[in-house]
């Protein structure tokens, strides 16, 4: 396997022997964040992850100094409530893996833990017409035809493993089986898949199964929610192209900017007593006309702390900036400061802040702007050299201390 590492916001020129295969992959997977221009793959801005084309693997690494794709997978899992201490530890051990390989690795290991704790099923109601009475007789459904056939309609419960949530896991295992290349993944798959051999499901049922899944709200086996979440990511976000039941191309790609913004907001939402919000839709700030055409200008801050809709005001407004500040000169670029000043003014905020990813400790930085002395602006950072629990605690403590928030 030929593994090539490139960085986000760059492009890659394919060897001619991969071009037709890659064209077919794009054709069969609409909406991927890239295009092919001649023989060169041009990625959408802020795309990271991995692509496989036959024996070629492209790992698209983050542009932030010392951050790996694993950090962004960890953020994604945290955002979606799928992260626990064990998964964080596994991600830390597998720094050399691509994001696609890590997702498969996590899914198989968590599924192995699940089956060791016991596969769960549910009781389901079965209706049938029979001459053997068991369960509840459906008197209102008895018809002359039933009586002529010496049968009555009944309803009873049976226990089955053929549930929506086990079907989701089974479909993900089927997909991983054809993707798996590492010996340890093949062995692990064989172990866990045997527990789901009797699950009857077809990929065409996926949309319906995902809707049915929501009916189950409690599991005795606490591994189920995480395994189901990982299975859904494999089924929906891991794209593949098959030829004669063999994977010729695959990809798992994410937007690093969106992940960092959602992660920072989620950390604050989980740890501050004041409300932490973002508007569902941007708010209009102005408009203009050119001829008969009217144009609307809108804005939407990433994070508002203690926002009040009736006064359109917030205690603090923060903006997540997924930018490399290992060179401290890059803290507070002019366009970012203009944007933050506008947000602070529009929302009558006491505080404004820019939030950056960083590898290593950095205390909050006060940004003094001569013409706006009444505005308290700061630059904060999230230290990705720390394990996620300590990282989140340190970041939240800095926010609380700087904004004078009391528990």
C-alpha positions in Angstrom: 0.0 0.0 0.0 1.4 3.4 -1.0 0.6 6.0 1.6 1.0 9.7 0.8 0.6 12.4 3.4 -0.6 15.8 2.2 -2.0 18.9 4.1 -5.5 20.4 3.9 -6.1 23.2 1.4 -3.6 21.6 -1.0 -4.2 19.5 -4.1 -2.8 16.2 -5.4 -2.0 15.1 -9.0 -2.8 11.4 -9.6 -0.7 9.0 -11.6 -2.5 8.3 -14.8 -3.3 4.7 -13.8 -5.6 5.9 -11.0 -7.5 8.6 -12.9 -10.3 6.4 -14.4 -10.9 4.6 -11.1 -11.1 8.0 -9.3 -13.6 9.4 -11.8 -15.8 6.4 -11.2 -15.6 6.9 -7.5 -16.7 10.6 -7.8 -19.5 9.5 -10.2 -20.9 7.0 -7.7 -20.6 9.2 -4.6 -22.2 12.5 -5.2 -21.4 15.5 -3.0 -17.8 14.7 -2.0 -15.8 17.8 -1.1 -13.4 17.6 -4.1 -13.3 17.8 -7.8 -11.0 16.3 -10.5 -9.4 18.9 -12.7 -7.5 17.0 -15.4 -5.5 14.5 -13.3 -5.4 16.7 -10.2 -7.7 16.3 -7.2 -8.7 19.7 -5.8 -10.2 19.5 -2.4 -12.7 21.9 -0.9 -11.2 24.2 1.7 -10.7 22.7 5.2 -11.1 19.1 4.1 -9.2 16.5 6.1 -9.4 12.7 6.2 -8.3 9.9 3.9 -8.9 8.6 0.4 -8.0 5.2 -0.9 -7.8 4.5 -4.7 -6.7 0.8 -5.2 -3.3 0.6 -3.6 -2.9 4.4 -3.1 -3.9 6.0 0.2 -4.0 9.8 0.6 -4.0 11.0 4.2 -5.0 14.7 4.3 -3.5 16.1 7.5 -4.6 19.2 9.4 -2.8 22.5 8.6 -2.5 23.3 12.3 1.0 22.6 13.7 1.3 19.3 15.5 -2.4 18.4 15.3 -3.3 15.1 13.6 -6.5 13.9 12.0 -7.0 11.9 15.1 -7.6 15.1 17.1 -10.3 16.0 14.7 -11.9 12.5 14.8 -11.8 12.9 18.6 -13.6 16.2 18.3 -16.2 14.7 16.0 -16.9 11.9 18.4 -17.1 14.3 21.4 -19.5 16.5 19.5 -21.8 13.5 18.8 -21.6 12.1 22.4 -19.7 9.0 21.2 -16.5 9.6 23.2 -15.4 7.9 26.4 -12.1 7.4 28.2 -11.3 4.2 26.4 -11.8 5.6 22.9 -9.7 8.7 23.8 -6.9 6.3 24.9 -7.1 4.3 21.7 -6.9 7.4 19.5 -3.8 8.5 21.4 -2.2 5.1 20.8 -3.0 5.1 17.0 -1.5 8.4 16.0 -0.1 6.9 12.8 -3.5 5.6 11.5 -5.5 7.5 9.0 -8.9 8.8 10.1 -10.7 6.0 8.1 -8.6 3.2 9.6 -9.1 4.7 13.1 -12.9 4.7 12.7 -12.9 1.0 11.6 -10.5 0.1 14.4 -12.7 1.9 17.0 -15.9 0.3 15.7 -14.5 -3.2 15.8 -13.0 -2.9 19.3 -16.1 -1.3 20.8 -18.3 -4.0 19.1 -16.1 -6.7 20.6 -16.7 -5.1 24.0 -20.4 -5.0 23.3 -20.7 -8.7 22.5 -18.6 -9.6 25.6 -21.3 -7.8 27.7 -24.1 -9.5 25.8 -26.1 -8.8 22.6 -29.5 -7.4 23.5 -32.9 -8.1 21.8 -36.5 -7.0 22.2 -39.9 -8.5 22.6 -42.0 -7.9 19.5 -45.7 -8.6 18.8 -46.6 -11.3 16.3 -50.0 -11.7 14.8 -51.1 -14.8 13.0 -54.1 -17.0 12.2 -53.8 -20.5 13.8 -55.8 -23.3 15.4 -53.3 -23.4 18.3 -54.4 -20.9 21.0 -51.5 -19.0 22.5 -51.3 -15.4 23.6 -54.2 -13.0 23.1 -57.2 -13.9 20.9 -58.2 -11.0 18.7 -61.9 -11.4 19.0 -62.7 -8.2 17.0 -60.8 -9.7 14.0 -62.5 -13.1 13.9 -64.2 -13.6 10.5 -66.4 -16.3 9.0 -63.5 -17.4 6.8 -61.4 -17.9 10.0 -64.2 -20.1 11.4 -64.5 -22.1 8.2 -60.8 -22.8 8.3 -60.9 -23.6 12.0 -58.5 -20.8 12.7 -58.6 -17.7 14.9 -56.5 -14.6 14.9 -54.1 -14.3 17.8 -51.3 -12.0 19.0 -48.3 -12.9 21.1 -44.9 -11.7 22.0 -41.5 -13.3 21.0 -38.0 -12.3 21.9 -35.8 -11.5 18.9 -32.3 -10.2 18.1 -33.6 -9.0 14.8 -34.0 -5.4 16.0 -33.3 -2.1 14.3 -30.2 -1.3 16.4 -28.7 -4.8 15.8 -29.5 -4.4 12.0 -27.5 -1.1 12.0 -24.5 -2.9 13.6 -24.8 -5.8 11.2 -24.9 -3.5 8.1 -21.8 -1.7 9.4 -20.0 -5.0 10.0 -20.8 -6.0 6.4 -19.3 -2.8 5.1 -16.2 -3.1 7.3 -15.7 -6.7 6.1 -15.1 -5.6 2.5 -13.0 -2.7 3.7 -10.8 -4.5 6.2 -7.2 -5.0 5.1 -5.3 -5.4 8.4 -5.0 -8.9 9.8 -6.1 -7.8 13.3 -9.3 -6.2 11.8 -10.1 -9.4 9.8 -9.7 -11.5 13.0 -11.7 -9.1 15.1 -14.4 -8.9 12.5 -14.7 -12.7 12.4 -15.1 -12.8 16.2 -17.8 -10.2 16.5 -19.7 -10.9 13.3 -20.6 -14.4 14.5 -22.9 -12.8 17.1 -24.9 -11.1 14.3 -25.1 -14.0 11.8 -28.8 -14.5 12.3 -29.7 -10.8 11.8 -31.7 -10.5 8.6 -31.2 -7.2 6.9 -30.6 -5.5 3.6 -28.8 -2.2 2.9 -31.9 -1.0 1.1 -33.7 -0.9 4.5 -31.2 1.5 6.0 -33.4 4.7 6.0 -36.3 2.9 7.6 -34.1 1.2 10.2 -32.6 4.5 11.2 -36.0 5.9 11.8 -37.1 2.9 13.9 -33.9 3.0 16.0 -35.1 6.1 17.9 -37.8 3.9 19.5 -35.2 2.3 21.8 -34.2 4.7 24.5 -32.6 2.4 27.1 -30.0 -0.4 26.9 -28.8 -2.6 29.7 -25.5 -3.0 27.8 -24.1 0.5 27.9 -21.9 -0.1 24.9 -24.8 0.0 22.5 -25.2 3.8 22.1 -21.5 4.2 21.2 -21.4 1.2 18.9 -24.6 2.3 17.1 -23.2 5.8 16.7 -19.9 4.5 15.2 -21.9 2.1 12.9 -24.0 5.0 11.6 -20.8 7.0 10.8 -19.5 4.0 8.8 -22.8 3.6 6.9 -23.4 7.3 6.1 -20.0 9.0 6.0 -17.5 6.3 4.9 -17.9 6.2 1.1 -16.9 3.2 -1.0 -16.8 2.0 -4.6 -16.9 -1.7 -5.4 -15.9 -3.8 -8.3 -16.6 -7.6 -8.2 -17.3 -7.2 -4.4 -13.8 -5.7 -3.9 -13.3 -2.1 -2.7 -11.5 -0.1 -5.4 -11.9 3.3 -3.8 -13.1 4.7 -0.4 -13.0 7.9 1.6 -13.8 9.4 4.9 -13.6 13.2 4.8 -14.6 15.9 7.3 -14.5 19.7 7.5 -11.9 20.8 10.1 -13.4 24.3 10.6 -16.9 23.0 11.3 -15.6 20.4 13.7 -13.5 22.8 15.7 -16.4 25.3 16.0 -18.9 22.7 17.1 -16.4 21.2 19.5 -15.6 24.5 21.3 -19.3 25.3 21.5 -20.1 21.8 22.9 -17.4 22.0 25.5 -18.8 25.4 26.8 -22.4 24.1 26.6 -21.4 21.1 28.7 -19.5 23.1 31.4 -21.0 26.6 31.8 -24.2 27.4 33.8 -25.1 30.3 31.5 -26.7 29.5 28.2 -24.4 28.8 25.2 -26.1 29.2 21.8 -25.9 29.8 18.1 -28.7 31.0 15.9 -30.4 28.5 13.7 -30.5 31.1 10.9 -28.2 34.1 10.4 -29.7 37.6 11.3 -30.0 40.4 8.8 -27.5 43.3 9.4 -28.2 45.3 6.3 -29.2 45.3 2.6 -28.6 47.2 -0.6 -30.0 47.3 -4.1 -28.3 47.3 -7.4 -30.8 48.1 -10.1 -33.9 46.0 -9.3 -31.9 43.4 -7.4 -31.9 43.5 -3.6 -29.1 41.9 -1.6 -29.2 40.9 2.1 -26.2 40.9 4.4 -26.4 38.7 7.4 -24.2 37.6 10.4 -24.1 34.7 12.8 -21.5 34.5 15.6 -20.2 31.0 16.4 -20.9 31.2 20.2 -23.1 33.5 22.3 -23.0 33.3 26.1 -26.2 34.3 27.9 -28.0 35.6 24.7 -31.4 37.2 25.2 -33.6 37.3 22.1 -35.9 40.1 23.4 -33.0 42.6 23.7 -30.7 40.9 21.0 -27.9 41.1 23.5 -25.3 38.6 24.8 -23.0 38.7 27.8 -20.1 37.5 25.6 -19.6 36.6 22.0 -16.9 34.2 20.9 -15.6 33.2 17.4 -13.8 29.9 16.8 -10.8 30.3 14.5 -9.3 27.1 13.2 -6.0 28.8 12.4 -2.4 28.0 13.2 -1.1 30.4 15.9 2.2 28.5 16.6 3.6 31.8 15.3 2.0 34.1 17.9 2.1 37.0 15.4 -0.9 35.3 13.7 -3.1 35.8 16.8 -5.9 38.3 16.0 -5.7 38.9 12.3 -7.2 42.2 11.3 -10.3 40.7 9.5 -11.0 38.5 12.5 -10.8 41.5 14.9 -13.2 43.6 12.7 -15.6 40.7 12.7 -15.4 40.3 16.4 -15.8 44.0 17.1 -18.9 44.1 14.9 -20.4 41.1 16.8 -19.7 42.7 20.1 -21.2 46.0 19.1 -24.3 44.4 17.4 -25.0 42.2 20.5 -24.0 44.9 23.1 -21.6 42.4 24.6 -19.3 42.9 27.6 -16.7 40.5 26.2 -15.5 39.3 22.8 -13.1 36.4 22.2 -11.3 34.5 19.5 -10.7 30.8 20.2 -7.8 29.0 18.5 -6.5 25.4 18.5 -2.9 25.2 19.8 -0.4 22.4 20.7 0.9 23.5 24.1 -0.2 25.9 26.9 -1.0 29.5 26.2 -2.7 31.8 28.7 -5.5 34.1 27.4 -4.2 37.2 25.6 -5.9 40.5 26.1 -6.2 42.4 22.8 -6.2 46.2 23.2 -7.6 48.2 20.3 -7.0 51.9 20.7 -10.3 53.1 19.2 -12.5 50.6 21.1 -11.2 50.8 24.7 -14.6 50.0 26.1 -14.6 46.6 24.5 -12.9 43.7 26.3 -11.4 41.4 23.6 -9.4 38.3 24.3 -7.7 35.5 22.4 -8.2 32.0 24.0 -6.6 28.7 23.0 -7.5 25.0 23.4 -4.4 23.0 24.3 -4.4 19.8 22.2 -1.2 18.5 23.8 -3.4 17.6 26.8 -5.8 14.6 27.1 -9.3 15.7 26.3 -10.7 15.8 29.8 -7.8 18.0 31.1 -7.9 20.0 27.9 -11.6 20.8 28.2 -11.2 21.7 31.9 -8.3 24.0 31.4 -10.1 25.8 28.5 -13.3 26.3 30.5 -11.4 27.5 33.5 -9.7 30.1 31.4 -13.0 31.3 30.0 -14.6 31.5 33.5 -11.6 33.3 35.0 -11.2 35.8 32.1 -15.0 36.6 31.8 -15.4 36.6 35.6 -18.0 33.8 35.6 -18.7 32.3 39.0 -19.9 28.7 39.5 
